[in-house]
Amino acid sequence: MIVLFTDYGINGPYVGQMKAVLLRDAPQMPVIDLMHDAPNFDPHAAAYLLASLVPEFPQDAIFLGVVDPGVGGERRAAAVNVDGRWFIGPDNGLFTVVAMRGDKVRWWDITWRPERLSASFHGRDLFAPVAAMIANGQDVPGEKVDPQERIYAGWTPEYPQVIYIDHYGNAMTGIRASSLPADAKLSIGKHKLPRAYTFSDVPSGDPFWYENSIGLVEIAVNKAGAAAKLGITLGDRVHLDGQL
């Protein structure tokens, strides 16, 4: 399957145009809309979110990831294979966390360019055709490089910031819950948060943090939106007893 992960939003023509190319070039492949509200213009935060979502997918899935504020500029285009799964998109750090956590990583710079390449829509014109090529069993149209030359240096295993706020107002962070002590207390802004197992374990209106369904530390309020009630915004920093 081809899995879409973008910051395009569901409104407008962008997702539909990209799907049209995929269905034209690889009509046999199912296309999954994983999410189209990844953090806008922020491949760093999006990288931690993407990495947490990957394990649910088959080992031969092809991820078409586009969070690309540098589109049309000097950033490279990448095709990365991590433990059998493919990741196609801009070389701007979006695939760094997946690669850091993988066992076997292979990396190509995509050098192929289509006859028509717009300055602002490489998802449709470049990355979707390459994803279709790989889905069809073709070789990557590019040059193989050492992954260590492409993985962004200095990125930490955990990212102690809010990277996504969902429909309910819950705030996901880039921290894997398994990396914290079981009794860890977190703070964000002026708010100190105990750990709970799930929403029903705390009274209505109380804030807490818990391990969400994809293994990340998530800040929530039982029967309320944590973002609005606690004044949380994307990029806010999370602290563990002053350590994070």
C-alpha positions as CSV (number, residue, x, y, z in Angstrom):
1,M,0.0,0.0,0.0
2,I,0.9,3.6,-0.5
3,V,0.5,5.7,2.7
4,L,0.0,9.5,2.6
5,F,1.4,11.7,5.3
6,T,1.2,15.4,4.6
7,D,0.5,18.9,5.9
8,Y,-1.8,19.7,3.0
9,G,-5.1,19.6,4.8
10,I,-8.1,17.8,3.4
11,N,-9.6,20.9,1.7
12,G,-8.4,22.1,-1.6
13,P,-7.1,20.2,-4.6
14,Y,-3.8,19.0,-3.4
15,V,-4.5,15.6,-1.9
16,G,-6.8,14.7,-4.8
17,Q,-4.2,15.7,-7.4
18,M,-1.5,13.6,-5.7
19,K,-3.9,10.6,-5.5
20,A,-4.7,11.0,-9.2
21,V,-1.1,10.6,-10.1
22,L,-0.7,7.5,-7.9
23,L,-3.8,5.9,-9.4
24,R,-2.7,6.7,-12.9
25,D,0.8,5.3,-12.5
26,A,0.1,2.4,-10.0
27,P,-3.6,1.7,-10.2
28,Q,-3.2,-1.7,-8.5
29,M,-2.0,-0.1,-5.2
30,P,-4.4,0.9,-2.4
31,V,-3.8,4.5,-1.2
32,I,-4.2,5.2,2.5
33,D,-4.8,8.7,3.9
34,L,-2.9,8.4,7.1
35,M,-3.0,12.1,7.9
36,H,-3.0,15.4,6.1
37,D,-2.8,17.7,9.1
38,A,0.8,17.0,10.1
39,P,2.5,20.1,11.7
40,N,2.5,22.8,9.1
41,F,5.9,23.7,7.7
42,D,7.6,21.7,10.5
43,P,9.4,18.6,9.3
44,H,11.2,18.3,12.6
45,A,8.0,17.9,14.7
46,A,6.4,15.8,11.9
47,A,9.3,13.4,11.9
48,Y,8.6,12.3,15.5
49,L,4.9,12.0,14.7
50,L,5.5,10.0,11.6
51,A,7.9,7.6,13.3
52,S,5.2,6.8,16.0
53,L,2.7,5.9,13.3
54,V,4.8,3.6,11.2
55,P,4.6,0.3,13.2
56,E,1.0,-0.4,12.4
57,F,1.7,-0.7,8.7
58,P,3.0,-3.7,6.7
59,Q,6.7,-4.2,6.2
60,D,6.5,-3.4,2.5
61,A,4.4,-0.2,2.9
62,I,5.4,2.8,0.9
63,F,5.1,6.1,2.8
64,L,4.7,9.2,0.7
65,G,5.5,12.0,3.1
66,V,5.3,15.7,2.2
67,V,6.0,18.4,4.8
68,D,8.1,20.6,2.6
69,P,8.5,24.3,3.4
70,G,11.7,24.2,1.2
71,V,9.9,23.0,-1.9
72,G,11.5,24.3,-5.1
73,G,14.6,25.3,-3.3
74,E,18.0,23.5,-2.7
75,R,16.8,20.7,-0.5
76,R,17.3,17.2,-2.0
77,A,14.6,14.6,-2.7
78,A,14.9,11.3,-0.8
79,A,13.9,7.7,-1.1
80,V,14.7,5.8,2.1
81,N,14.2,2.1,2.9
82,V,14.0,1.4,6.6
83,D,13.6,-2.3,7.5
84,G,11.6,-2.9,4.4
85,R,9.3,0.1,4.4
86,W,9.8,2.9,1.9
87,F,9.7,6.6,2.6
88,I,9.6,9.0,-0.3
89,G,9.7,12.8,0.1
90,P,11.9,15.8,0.8
91,D,15.3,15.4,2.4
92,N,14.6,17.9,5.2
93,G,14.7,15.7,8.3
94,L,11.2,14.3,7.8
95,F,12.6,10.7,7.7
96,T,15.4,11.2,10.2
97,V,13.6,9.8,13.3
98,V,12.4,6.7,11.3
99,A,15.9,6.1,10.1
100,M,17.5,6.7,13.6
101,R,15.2,4.0,15.0
102,G,15.6,1.5,12.2
103,D,18.0,-1.5,12.1
104,K,18.7,-1.6,8.3
105,V,18.6,1.7,6.5
106,R,19.3,2.4,2.8
107,W,19.1,5.9,1.4
108,W,19.0,7.3,-2.2
109,D,19.1,10.9,-3.5
110,I,16.3,11.0,-6.1
111,T,17.9,12.5,-9.2
112,W,15.1,11.8,-11.7
113,R,13.0,14.8,-12.7
114,P,9.8,14.7,-14.7
115,E,9.2,16.9,-17.8
116,R,6.8,18.9,-15.8
117,L,8.0,20.0,-12.4
118,S,6.2,22.9,-10.8
119,A,8.1,25.1,-8.3
120,S,5.6,24.5,-5.5
121,F,4.0,21.0,-5.9
122,H,6.7,18.3,-5.8
123,G,4.2,16.0,-4.0
124,R,2.3,15.6,-7.2
125,D,5.0,16.1,-9.8
126,L,8.0,14.3,-8.3
127,F,7.3,12.3,-5.2
128,A,4.1,10.6,-6.3
129,P,5.6,9.4,-9.6
130,V,8.6,8.0,-7.7
131,A,6.4,6.2,-5.1
132,A,4.5,4.7,-8.0
133,M,7.7,3.5,-9.7
134,I,8.7,1.7,-6.5
135,A,5.2,0.3,-6.1
136,N,5.6,-1.1,-9.6
137,G,8.9,-2.8,-8.7
138,Q,11.2,-0.4,-10.5
139,D,14.6,0.7,-9.1
140,V,14.9,4.0,-7.3
141,P,15.6,6.6,-10.0
142,G,18.6,8.1,-8.1
143,E,22.0,7.6,-6.5
144,K,22.5,5.5,-3.4
145,V,24.3,7.4,-0.5
146,D,25.5,6.7,3.0
147,P,22.5,7.2,5.3
148,Q,24.7,8.8,8.0
149,E,25.4,11.6,5.5
150,R,21.7,12.4,5.3
151,I,20.4,11.7,8.9
152,Y,20.2,15.1,10.6
153,A,22.9,15.3,13.3
154,G,22.0,16.4,16.8
155,W,18.4,15.2,16.9
156,T,17.5,13.6,20.2
157,P,15.8,10.3,20.7
158,E,12.8,12.1,22.3
159,Y,11.4,15.5,21.4
160,P,10.0,17.2,24.5
161,Q,7.6,19.5,22.7
162,V,3.9,19.5,21.7
163,I,3.9,18.2,18.1
164,Y,0.2,17.7,17.4
165,I,-3.2,18.7,18.9
166,D,-6.0,16.5,17.9
167,H,-9.8,17.0,17.3
168,Y,-10.5,16.7,21.1
169,G,-7.8,19.2,22.1
170,N,-5.4,16.5,23.4
171,A,-1.8,17.5,23.0
172,M,0.7,14.9,21.7
173,T,4.4,15.3,22.4
174,G,7.4,13.8,20.7
175,I,8.3,11.8,23.8
176,R,7.8,8.1,23.9
177,A,6.1,7.2,27.2
178,S,8.4,4.1,27.5
179,S,11.3,6.4,27.9
180,L,10.0,7.9,31.2
181,P,9.7,6.5,34.7
182,A,6.3,5.1,35.5
183,D,5.7,7.7,38.2
184,A,7.0,10.7,36.2
185,K,5.4,14.0,36.7
186,L,5.4,16.4,33.8
187,S,4.9,20.2,33.6
188,I,3.9,22.4,30.8
189,G,3.8,26.2,31.3
190,K,2.6,26.6,34.9
191,H,0.7,23.3,35.0
192,K,2.0,20.2,36.7
193,L,0.6,16.9,35.4
194,P,0.4,13.5,37.1
195,R,0.3,10.3,35.1
196,A,-2.9,8.4,34.6
197,Y,-3.7,5.2,32.7
198,T,-6.7,6.6,30.9
199,F,-9.3,9.4,31.0
200,S,-11.7,7.7,33.4
201,D,-9.1,7.4,36.0
202,V,-9.2,11.1,36.8
203,P,-12.2,13.4,37.8
204,S,-13.9,15.4,35.0
205,G,-12.0,18.5,34.3
206,D,-8.7,17.3,35.7
207,P,-5.5,17.4,33.6
208,F,-3.1,14.6,33.3
209,W,-0.7,12.8,31.0
210,Y,-0.8,9.3,29.7
211,E,0.6,6.9,27.1
212,N,-1.5,7.3,24.1
213,S,-2.4,4.7,21.5
214,I,0.8,5.2,19.5
215,G,3.1,5.2,22.5
216,L,3.6,8.9,22.9
217,V,3.2,11.1,26.0
218,E,-0.1,12.9,25.5
219,I,-1.5,15.7,27.7
220,A,-5.3,15.5,28.2
221,V,-8.1,16.7,30.4
222,N,-11.0,14.4,31.2
223,K,-14.1,15.5,29.2
224,A,-12.5,18.8,28.1
225,G,-9.9,20.0,25.6
226,A,-6.5,20.2,27.1
227,A,-5.2,22.7,24.6
228,A,-7.9,25.3,25.4
229,K,-8.1,24.7,29.1
230,L,-4.3,24.7,29.7
231,G,-3.4,27.2,27.1
232,I,-1.3,24.8,25.1
233,T,-0.1,25.5,21.6
234,L,2.1,23.6,19.1
235,G,5.7,23.8,20.0
236,D,5.2,24.3,23.7
237,R,8.0,22.6,25.7
238,V,7.4,19.8,28.2
239,H,9.5,19.4,31.3
240,L,10.2,16.3,33.5
241,D,11.2,17.6,37.0
242,G,13.2,20.2,35.2
243,Q,15.1,17.7,33.1
244,L,13.5,17.8,29.7
